[in-house]
Amino acid sequence: MMEYILGVDTSNYRTSLCVINTEGQIVAEERPLLEVKRGERGLQQSTALFQHVQRLPQLMESIHRQQPGLKVGLQAIAVSTRPRNQAGSYMPVFRAGELVARSLSTVLELPLYETSHQEGHLAAGEHTADRPLTQERWLAIHLSGGTSELLMVERTKNGYEVQCLGGTTDLHAGQLVDRIGVRLGLPFPAGPELERLAQQGGVTTLSVPSSVKENQFSFSGAETALFRAIDRGEAPTAVARATEQVIANTLEKVLRKAMEQFSVKEVLIVGGVAANAYLRQRLRYRLEHPAVGGRLAFADPCYSGDNAFGVATIGLHSWQSEQ
């Protein structure tokens, strides 16, 4: 009989369910984006929570159709119950996934493993990375619409020990992308469309300065400069590329200092913004230069954004450690 682990993640942007087998392979998955009205720059927590509650029963039915053996082979359930693994970390949207996971665990008498959304990103990143992480301790950048943080990460038996070293003091990288994208008339979330727009342009002289101080950085000044560029009629393709550039330049400065300060050269970059091809190419070119000596790993673009695969993987490791 095949054995399975179910992962559940209900974030600000996606409702995600993922079933993996004991080899860590995905056998069933659903992760649709939440619906955002054209012109809006996000969702209120109450609206996102309501959408999760509406969708979860249908998505669970789809998961069962994809893997009918789940009803006899399911061994454990894992769920993200909070944004980060730290005291006071809370968002209402995660209660939707926790409700489903805890109910299934109780009725089916299966172990329930709780983790954080951020640890799920790290696990999905590590298990889909374009190159393996060879050390037990490494730097990570988590870039999304709700998080832009520099992290020190160390593997544990069941997950990760995560220390936040720094991050944004105002806007997150994903917020910058979405706000510029929406101002340009792109749908929310704007990341994929902004990237396509940037690729359509040629060489541009438009650039905006990055703002970095130690391990902290800011994107509000960049937002103002990019809004002004739009208002004065700069080409949308140039604005899109300048948005990518300022994020890349900011991360380059932050990571250069962190690699030197902490004597750690391996870096994992996760989160929806990390799917951007320009960002990946630019950071690799600049930080893997022999003079810097960095070794960067990026999550598979399909699993850079919100997903339940990483949550399920943490659940698998936790379950296996108890066998």
C-alpha positions as CSV (number, residue, x, y, z in Angstrom):
1,M,0.0,0.0,0.0
2,M,1.3,3.4,-0.9
3,E,1.6,5.9,1.9
4,Y,1.0,9.7,1.6
5,I,1.4,13.0,3.4
6,L,-1.1,15.9,2.9
7,G,0.2,19.5,3.0
8,V,-2.1,22.5,3.5
9,D,-1.3,26.1,3.0
10,T,-3.8,29.0,2.9
11,S,-1.8,32.2,2.3
12,N,-2.6,35.7,1.2
13,Y,-2.5,34.7,-2.5
14,R,-3.2,31.0,-2.9
15,T,-5.2,28.1,-1.6
16,S,-2.8,25.2,-1.7
17,L,-3.1,21.5,-1.2
18,C,-0.4,19.0,-2.0
19,V,-0.1,15.2,-1.5
20,I,3.3,13.6,-1.6
21,N,4.4,10.0,-1.3
22,T,7.1,8.7,1.1
23,E,9.7,9.4,-1.6
24,G,8.8,13.0,-1.5
25,Q,7.2,13.0,-5.0
26,I,4.1,15.0,-5.7
27,V,1.1,12.7,-6.5
28,A,-1.7,15.3,-6.3
29,E,-1.8,19.0,-6.1
30,E,-4.1,22.1,-6.3
31,R,-2.9,25.7,-5.8
32,P,-5.2,28.2,-7.5
33,L,-4.6,31.9,-7.0
34,L,-7.2,33.9,-5.0
35,E,-9.3,36.2,-7.1
36,V,-8.4,39.9,-7.1
37,K,-10.5,42.5,-8.9
38,R,-8.8,44.4,-11.8
39,G,-7.1,47.5,-10.5
40,E,-6.9,46.3,-6.9
41,R,-3.5,45.8,-5.2
42,G,-4.4,42.9,-3.0
43,L,-7.0,41.4,-0.7
44,Q,-8.2,42.2,2.8
45,Q,-7.6,39.3,5.2
46,S,-11.4,38.8,5.6
47,T,-11.9,38.5,1.8
48,A,-9.0,36.1,1.4
49,L,-10.2,34.0,4.3
50,F,-13.7,33.8,2.8
51,Q,-12.3,32.7,-0.5
52,H,-10.2,29.9,1.2
53,V,-13.3,28.6,3.0
54,Q,-15.3,28.6,-0.2
55,R,-12.6,26.8,-2.2
56,L,-11.2,24.2,0.2
57,P,-14.0,21.6,-0.1
58,Q,-13.9,21.6,-3.9
59,L,-10.1,21.5,-3.9
60,M,-10.1,18.5,-1.5
61,E,-12.5,16.7,-3.8
62,S,-10.2,17.3,-6.7
63,I,-7.2,16.0,-4.7
64,H,-9.2,12.8,-3.9
65,R,-10.0,12.3,-7.6
66,Q,-6.4,12.7,-8.5
67,Q,-5.3,10.2,-5.9
68,P,-8.2,7.9,-4.9
69,G,-5.9,5.8,-2.7
70,L,-5.5,8.7,-0.4
71,K,-8.3,7.6,1.8
72,V,-6.4,4.4,2.8
73,G,-2.8,5.5,2.4
74,L,-2.8,8.9,4.1
75,Q,-0.4,8.8,7.1
76,A,-0.1,12.3,8.3
77,I,-1.2,15.9,7.7
78,A,1.0,19.0,7.7
79,V,-0.3,22.6,7.8
80,S,1.2,26.1,7.9
81,T,-0.5,27.9,10.8
82,R,1.4,31.1,10.9
83,P,3.6,33.3,8.7
84,R,6.8,32.7,10.6
85,N,8.0,30.4,13.3
86,Q,8.2,33.1,16.0
87,A,6.1,34.3,18.9
88,G,3.2,36.6,17.9
89,S,3.4,35.7,14.2
90,Y,-0.3,35.5,13.0
91,M,-2.5,36.1,10.1
92,P,-6.2,35.1,9.9
93,V,-5.9,33.5,6.5
94,F,-3.9,30.5,7.9
95,R,-6.9,29.6,10.2
96,A,-8.7,28.3,7.1
97,G,-6.1,25.7,6.4
98,E,-5.6,24.9,10.0
99,L,-9.4,24.2,10.4
100,V,-9.4,21.7,7.6
101,A,-6.1,20.0,8.6
102,R,-7.0,19.8,12.3
103,S,-10.5,18.4,11.5
104,L,-9.1,15.7,9.2
105,S,-6.4,14.8,11.7
106,T,-9.0,14.4,14.5
107,V,-11.6,12.4,12.5
108,L,-9.0,10.2,10.7
109,E,-6.8,9.9,13.9
110,L,-3.7,10.9,12.0
111,P,-0.8,12.9,13.3
112,L,-0.9,16.7,12.6
113,Y,2.4,18.6,12.1
114,E,2.3,22.4,12.3
115,T,4.8,24.6,10.5
116,S,5.1,28.1,9.2
117,H,4.5,29.5,5.8
118,Q,8.1,30.7,5.6
119,E,9.5,27.3,6.5
120,G,7.3,25.9,3.8
121,H,8.9,28.3,1.3
122,L,12.4,27.2,2.5
123,A,11.5,23.5,2.2
124,A,10.0,23.9,-1.3
125,G,13.0,25.9,-2.3
126,E,15.6,23.5,-1.0
127,H,13.8,20.4,-2.6
128,T,13.3,22.0,-6.0
129,A,16.5,24.2,-6.1
130,D,18.5,24.3,-9.3
131,R,21.6,23.2,-7.3
132,P,21.9,21.4,-4.0
133,L,22.8,23.2,-0.8
134,T,25.9,21.5,0.6
135,Q,26.1,23.0,4.0
136,E,23.8,22.6,7.1
137,R,23.7,26.4,7.6
138,W,23.1,29.0,4.8
139,L,21.7,32.4,4.1
140,A,18.3,32.8,2.5
141,I,16.3,35.6,1.0
142,H,12.5,35.3,1.2
143,L,10.9,37.7,-1.3
144,S,7.2,38.0,-1.7
145,G,4.2,40.3,-1.5
146,G,4.2,39.9,2.3
147,T,7.8,39.3,3.2
148,S,11.2,40.6,2.2
149,E,13.8,39.2,4.7
150,L,17.4,38.2,4.9
151,L,17.6,35.0,6.9
152,M,20.2,32.6,8.5
153,V,18.9,29.1,8.1
154,E,20.0,25.9,9.8
155,R,18.5,22.5,9.1
156,T,16.9,20.7,12.0
157,K,15.6,17.1,12.3
158,N,12.1,18.1,11.2
159,G,12.5,21.5,9.6
160,Y,14.6,24.6,10.0
161,E,15.9,27.0,12.6
162,V,15.5,30.4,11.1
163,Q,17.0,33.7,12.3
164,C,15.9,37.0,10.7
165,L,19.0,39.1,10.0
166,G,17.3,42.0,8.3
167,G,14.8,43.0,5.7
168,T,12.7,45.8,4.4
169,T,11.7,48.7,6.5
170,D,8.7,49.5,4.4
171,L,7.5,47.9,1.2
172,H,8.1,44.3,0.3
173,A,9.6,43.5,-3.0
174,G,6.4,41.9,-4.2
175,Q,4.4,44.9,-3.1
176,L,6.7,47.1,-5.2
177,V,6.2,44.9,-8.3
178,D,2.5,44.7,-7.8
179,R,2.0,48.5,-7.2
180,I,4.1,49.4,-10.3
181,G,2.3,46.7,-12.3
182,V,-1.1,47.8,-11.3
183,R,-0.2,51.5,-12.1
184,L,0.9,50.2,-15.6
185,G,-2.5,48.5,-16.0
186,L,-1.3,45.0,-15.4
187,P,-3.4,42.4,-13.4
188,F,-2.7,41.5,-9.8
189,P,-0.5,39.8,-8.9
190,A,1.7,41.6,-11.5
191,G,5.0,39.6,-11.3
192,P,4.6,37.4,-14.5
193,E,3.2,40.2,-16.6
194,L,5.7,42.8,-15.4
195,E,8.5,40.3,-16.3
196,R,7.1,39.8,-19.8
197,L,6.8,43.5,-20.3
198,A,10.4,44.1,-19.3
199,Q,11.5,41.5,-21.8
200,Q,9.8,43.3,-24.6
201,G,12.0,46.4,-24.3
202,G,15.5,47.1,-25.4
203,V,18.4,48.7,-23.6
204,T,17.1,51.5,-21.3
205,T,18.8,54.3,-19.4
206,L,16.0,54.5,-16.8
207,S,17.2,53.5,-13.4
208,V,16.3,54.3,-9.8
209,P,18.6,54.2,-6.8
210,S,18.5,51.4,-4.2
211,S,18.4,52.1,-0.5
212,V,20.4,49.8,1.7
213,K,21.8,50.3,5.2
214,E,23.5,47.4,6.8
215,N,21.1,44.5,6.5
216,Q,18.0,46.7,6.2
217,F,16.6,48.1,2.9
218,S,13.8,50.2,1.6
219,F,11.6,50.2,-1.5
220,S,9.4,53.2,-0.8
221,G,11.8,55.6,-2.5
222,A,12.0,53.4,-5.5
223,E,8.2,53.3,-5.7
224,T,8.0,57.1,-5.7
225,A,10.7,57.4,-8.4
226,L,9.0,54.7,-10.6
227,F,5.6,56.4,-10.2
228,R,7.1,59.6,-11.4
229,A,8.6,57.9,-14.4
230,I,5.2,56.5,-15.3
231,D,3.6,60.0,-14.9
232,R,6.1,61.7,-17.1
233,G,5.5,59.1,-19.9
234,E,8.5,56.8,-19.7
235,A,8.0,53.6,-21.7
236,P,6.2,50.9,-19.7
237,T,8.9,48.4,-20.8
238,A,11.6,50.7,-19.3
239,V,9.7,51.1,-16.1
240,A,9.2,47.3,-15.8
241,R,13.0,46.7,-16.3
242,A,13.9,49.5,-13.9
243,T,11.7,47.8,-11.3
244,E,13.5,44.5,-11.7
245,Q,16.9,46.3,-11.6
246,V,16.3,48.1,-8.3
247,I,15.3,44.9,-6.6
248,A,18.3,43.1,-8.0
249,N,20.7,45.9,-7.0
250,T,19.2,46.1,-3.5
251,L,19.6,42.3,-3.0
252,E,23.1,42.4,-4.4
253,K,24.2,45.0,-1.8
254,V,22.5,43.1,1.1
255,L,23.9,39.7,0.2
256,R,27.5,41.0,-0.5
257,K,27.6,42.4,3.0
258,A,25.9,39.4,4.7
259,M,28.2,36.9,3.0
260,E,31.2,38.8,4.2
261,Q,29.8,39.5,7.7
262,F,28.7,35.9,8.5
263,S,31.3,34.1,6.4
264,V,28.6,32.1,4.6
265,K,28.6,31.8,0.8
266,E,25.6,29.6,0.1
267,V,22.4,31.4,-0.5
268,L,18.9,30.1,-1.2
269,I,16.4,32.6,-2.7
270,V,12.7,31.8,-2.4
271,G,9.3,33.5,-2.7
272,G,7.2,34.6,-5.7
273,V,9.6,37.4,-6.7
274,A,12.5,34.9,-6.9
275,A,10.8,33.4,-10.0
276,N,11.9,36.4,-12.0
277,A,14.5,35.4,-14.7
278,Y,16.3,38.8,-14.8
279,L,16.7,38.8,-11.0
280,R,18.2,35.3,-11.1
281,Q,20.6,36.1,-13.9
282,R,21.7,39.4,-12.5
283,L,22.4,38.0,-9.0
284,R,24.2,35.0,-10.3
285,Y,26.4,37.2,-12.6
286,R,27.3,39.6,-9.8
287,L,27.5,37.4,-6.7
288,E,29.1,34.2,-8.2
289,H,32.0,36.2,-9.6
290,P,35.3,34.8,-8.3
291,A,35.9,38.0,-6.4
292,V,32.8,37.5,-4.4
293,G,32.6,33.7,-4.3
294,G,28.9,33.3,-3.7
295,R,27.0,30.1,-4.5
296,L,23.3,30.8,-5.2
297,A,20.4,28.4,-5.4
298,F,17.0,29.3,-6.6
299,A,13.7,27.5,-6.0
300,D,12.1,26.1,-9.2
301,P,10.0,29.0,-10.6
302,C,6.9,26.9,-10.3
303,Y,7.6,26.5,-6.5
304,S,9.0,29.9,-5.8
305,G,5.5,31.3,-5.1
306,D,3.1,30.1,-2.4
307,N,2.6,26.3,-2.4
308,A,1.9,23.4,0.0
309,F,4.6,21.2,-1.4
310,G,7.2,22.5,1.1
311,V,4.7,22.1,4.0
312,A,4.0,18.5,3.0
313,T,7.8,17.9,2.8
314,I,8.2,19.1,6.4
315,G,5.4,16.9,7.4
316,L,7.0,13.9,5.7
317,H,10.3,14.5,7.6
318,S,8.5,14.9,10.9
319,W,6.5,11.7,10.3
320,Q,9.5,9.7,9.3
321,S,11.4,10.8,12.3
322,E,8.8,9.2,14.5
323,Q,8.7,5.8,12.8
